[in-house]
Amino acid sequence: MLYQFHEMQRALLTPLTHWAEAASKVFTSPISPLAHTPFAQRIAAGYELMYRLGKDYEKPEFGIKTTQVDGKEIGVYEVTTIKKPFCTLIHFKKDWQGKQSAAKQQAKILLIAPLSGHHSTLLRDTVRSLLPNHDVYITDWTDARMVPLSEGPFHLDDYIYYVQEFIRLLGPDLHVISVCQPTVPVLAAISLMATAKDHKLPKTMTMMGGPIDPRKSPTDVNTLATEKKFSWFENTVIYSVPHNYPAFGRKVYPGFLQHAGFIAMNPGRHAQSHREFYMHLVEGDDESAEGHRQFYNEYNAVLDMPAEYYLDTIKTVFQEFQLPKGTWEVGGKLVRPQDIKTVALFTVEGELDDISGAGQTQAAHELCSGLPASMKQDFVAPQCGHYGIFSGRRWREMICPKIGEFIKAHS
């Protein structure tokens, strides 16, 4: 009933948030007499804060229309390469205006976005920084509440099969980058392809801030998964999608629960951020206020995950540690990272990562024992948290160039 209660609350809040939005504009519009009354700026700021705290956040757009290539502005548009029930493969295609030779010079990247609560647009900065020198594709995972029951379940194994299908479609001249959660299924997908001697294996795999071995430097996220029994997750956080969505009746891990978990990890920081937003509005600091809006437009937009996939991940990755223990079977076949011989490995971690602890991603090097040292590289970004690995100044200035160099060296 929790999901139904959440929808009821959302329906009740909608008129209030619309009213707060309208009231804020009444106290800021230059043609409104109320905008010139004492304390109008403070009243408007209070109403906008109320609006943003109560509104429903939809999936944002990538909004990447251009990129710079060799100092020249090139148009970019999104193309659906393949659409599957639970994922759409998007290509950020450049408008080369007939210069196909330039297009062929750029390495092809398959960016595997996390299916862990946020939309793939969370990697907007990742895509934007990679685009000038690479041909970028990204996995855009579908909100499970929008996938009808007739499409069947979606397990962790299915995630792996999706990744393999995308690799085979784009490979073999391909470089795979996985961010956070997908590092585990991506390593499994490539391992199984290597065992089968698949000729579409990619050239490189870059793994960033993921739980390859969650036993190393466990964080609060890891501790929650190990302290609670598997039955607790089944009975406490799994709910049926209400009737007002296409996936009516589908079992999911709701996005609003994941969002509540995100907030609970740093409640003081979020409260302070909202206080600062209010003061920016009062002081007329439009640039800082807009930065707050953009961040929370993304942060507060969440999606539901299929229950099968979520529970498989809890059990396989965080409770039984099947990948590092060498016991993971997918479709009856053992996952053997040691069989990878030709796919160069680059792992990236953040020194201050509080979601995937130190050494969790680096564990991939020990598992990929079949790779020579010349095909392995590791980087720990100093003073960098989890989101800083793939977004922000340190990503743009420090991490992205290193990934570019690695890809170039193994092309």
N, C-alpha and C positions, 0 to 999 in steps of 0.2 A: 504493500500500500504506500510505501514511501515515495515511489515514483509518481503515483497518482496525486499524493499530497503536494509534492513539489510542483506538479503541473497546475494544481488548484491555486497554490500560492502565487505562481507566475501569472495566472489569469487575473487574480485579484490585484496584483501589483501593477499590471500593465496600464490601467487608467491613471493610477497615481503617478507613474513615471512619465507618462505623456503630459500630464498636468504640470509636473515639476519642470519638464523641458520647456513647455510653453511659458510658464511663469518666469523662468530664467531669461528668456528672450524679451519678455515684457519689461524687465528691469535693466536690460542692456541696449535695447534698440534705440537709436538716436531720435527716432520719431515718436517714441513713447514718453508721455509726461512723467511716468513713474521712474524712468531712467535718470531723471534729474533731481530726484528727491534725496534727502540725506540717507546714508547707509544703503543706497541702491546697489552698489557694487558688492557689498557683503551679502545682501539678500539674494542677489543673482547667483553669487558663488555658492551659497548654501543650497539653492534650488538645483543648480547643475550637479553638485556633489550628490544630492539625493537621487537625481535622475540616473547618474552613472552607477550608483550603488544598487539601484533596483532594476535597471533595464536588462533585457535579454540580448545577449551578444551573439550575433550571427557569424558564420564563417567569413573571415576577411578575404579580400582579393590579394593576389600576389602584387599586382599593380606595377610590374616591371615592363616598361614600354620601350626603353632604349638601353644600350650599353656602349661603352667606349672600347674600341678596338684599334690599337695603334694610333691613338689620338683622334680617331674619327668616330662620330656618333652613328651607331647602327641600330635600326629598328628591331624590336623583339616582340614576338607574338606567341601566345600559347597554342599548341596544337595537341589534340588528343591522339596519342599514338595507338593506344589500346585501352578499351574500357571493359573492366570486369565487374562482377557484382559488388565486390568489396574494395576495389581499388581502380583508379584511373592513372595510367602512365602518361604524364604530361611532358612534352618537348618544348623547351624555350627556344624556338626557332628564330634564327637571325635573318633579317632581310638583307642578304648580301648583294642584291641588285645585279645578279648575273655573275658575280665573282666567285664561282664555285671552287676555284683553286684555293682561295683563302679559307673557305669552309672546310676543305679536306685537311688543312694543316692543323686544325684544332682537335685535340684529343677528346674523345667521347666519354662523358661521365654519366653513370647511373647513380643518382643520389637517393639512397633509401631513407625516407623520412620515418620517424618513430610513429608507431600506433600505440600511443600511451596516454591519450587524453586530449592532446592538442591537435589542431589541424596542421597539415604539412606547411602551411604558410608561416609557421614558426621558424622555418628555415629560409625565409625570404632573404635575409642578409647573407646567408650561405650561398644561395643561388646567385644573388647580385654580384658577389665578389668573385665567383667562379666564372661567370659569363664572359668577361673580356678575353679570356685565353682558352676557354673550353666550350664544347658543345654539350649542353646540360639537359638531362632528363631527370624527372623526380616522380616518386610514387606518391600519389595523392589518395590517402586512405579514406574510405567512405564512412560517414557516420552510421553506425549499425542500426540506429532507429529509423533509417531511411531505406533499409534493405528488406524487402518483403520476406516473410517466412518461406515462401516458395523457392527462394534461392538456396535454401539449405543452411547448414551450420558452417562456421569458419573456425578451424582449429589452428594451432601453432604450426602443424604440418602443412596446412593450406598456405600459410604465410610463406613458408619455405618454397613450396611449389610455385607460388606467384613470383618470387624472386628469381627462381631458376628460369621460369618462362621469359621474364624480362631480360635476363642475361643472355639467353639463347637468341632472343629477338634482336638484340643490339650488338652482341659479340661477334667475333672474338677480340676485335680492336676496341676494348672497353676497359674502363677503370671504374671500380665500384667504391663508393663512399657510403658508410653507414654511420648514423649518428645516434648514440645512446642505445635504446632498446633493441633496434635491429641488428646490432653487432653480433648477437648470439645466433639468430636464425640465418643471417647472411653467411657467417662462418660455417654453419651447418650446410647451407645450400651449396657453397663452393666446395666444401669437403666431399659431399656426396657426388658432385660432378667430377671431382678429381679422382675419386675411387673408381667411377665408371669410365674414366679416361675420355670425358666429354671434350670434343674438339672446340667447343664454344667457351672454354674457360676464359675469364678476363685476364688482363695483363697485371693489374694490381688490385689490392683491397685495402682501403684506408678505414680504420675503425676508431671512432672517436667517443670517448667517455661512456663505454658500455660495460655491462655486467658479465663479461666473459667468465670470470670466476668471482662470484659475490662473497666468497669466504675471505677474501683479502680485504683488509681495512673496511669492515662492514659499517655501513651508514645507517641512519634511522630507517630508511626505506628497506634495507636488508633485514634489519632487526625485526621490523613489523612482520615481514614475511616468514621469519623463522620462529618467532614467539607464538604466533597464532597457528592453530591446527588448520589443515586444509578444509575440514568441514566448516570451520568458522567463516572462511571466505565464501564457501558455497551457500551458507545459510544467512549471511549477514549483508553482503554487498552485491548480490545478484538479484535483479528485479526484472519484471516483464514490462515491455514497452506498452504504454497506454494506447487507447484506441485512436487517438488523434494523429498518429504517425503511420507511415506505410508499413513499418515492421511490427504492427500490433501483435502482441503475444510473444515476440522474440525475447529470449533471455539475454540480458546485457549487464555489463558493469557500467552504470550511468556516468556520464561526464561530470554531472554536478557533484557526485561523490569524489571523483578524482580532483576536481577543482577545490573542494573543501579541504582535501588532504594537502594540496599545494599551499593553500593559505595557512593551514595549521602548522606547517613547517616553520614559517616566519611571520606570525601574526603581527608582531610589533613593527616589523619593517613595512608591512602593507599599511598598517594604521598610520604610521609616520608619513608614508608616501601620499596618502589621501589628505592628511593635514597640510602637507606642503602644497598639494594641488589647490586646496582651498585658498591658501595664502597667495599663491601665484595669481589666482583669479582676482583676488582682492587688490593686489598690487599692480594688476595690469600686465603681468609678465606672460604674454601670450605664447612666446616660444617655449618656455618651460611647461606651461599648461598643456600645449599641444603634444609635447613629448610624453607627458603622462597619459593623455588620451590614447595615443598610438600604441603605447606599451600595453595598456590594459584592454584595448580593443582586441589585441592578440591573446593576451594572457587569460582573459575571461571567456574567450570563445573555445568551448570544449566539445568533444564528441563522445558518443557511447561506444564501448568496445564489445564485440561479441563475447558472451559468457564463456564459450568453449575456449576461445583463444586466451582470454584473460586467465582462466583457471589453469590451462595448460602451462602458461608462462610461470605462474606462481609455483606450481608443482615441479616442473622440469628445470627451471632456471634458478629459482630462489630457495627451494626447499630440498630438492634432491641433488642439485648441482651435477646434473647428468653429463653436461658437456665437459667440464674439467675432469670428471671421474671416468670418462670414457665409456659410459653406459647408455648413451642416448641412441635410440633407434627411431628412424623416420621411415614409415612404410616398410618396416621389417628389415631395414638396412642400417648398419651401425655407422654413426657419424665418426669419421676418422680424419681429423685435421692433419695428422702426420702424413697423409697421402698427398697433400698439396705440395707439388714440386716446382711449379712454374709461375705461381701467382705471387708477386712481391707483396710484402706486408708492411704497412705503416700504422703504428698505433699512436694516438694522441690522447693525453690526459691533462686535466687541469689541476694545478697544485692545490687549489682550494675547493675542489669538487665535493659537494656534500650529498650527492646523489649516487654517483659511481665512485667509490673510494679509490685511493692510491693503489695501483697494482692490479686492479680488476681488469682493465683493458690490456695492460702489458702481458697478462697471462696468456694471451694469444700466441706470443712468441714461443713459449715453452710447448704449447700444444702443437704448433706448426713446426715440429722438429725436422721435417723433411726439407725445409727451406735452408739454403746456405745463409751465412751471416750477411753476405753481400746483397741479399734480397730482403733484408729486414731492417727496419728503422723505427725508432721510438722517439717521442718528444713529449716532455712534460712542460706545459705552458706556465711560467711563473706568475703568481698573483692572479690566477684565472679560476673562476668558478665554473659550474656546470654549463650555464648558458653562454658564458664567455668563450667557450670552446668553439662555438659555431656562430656567434653573433657579437657584434660590437667591435671596438677598436682593436683589441688584442687578436681577435679572429682575423680582421682585415689586414693588419699590419704585420703580424707575426706568424700565425698558423697557416692561413691560406697560401702565402708565398712558399712555405715549406712543402705543402701538399703539391703545389704546382711543380716545384723542382723535383719532387719524388716521382710524380707521374711522367715528367719529361725524361728522367733518367731511366725509366723502365718502359718506355714506349718503343 
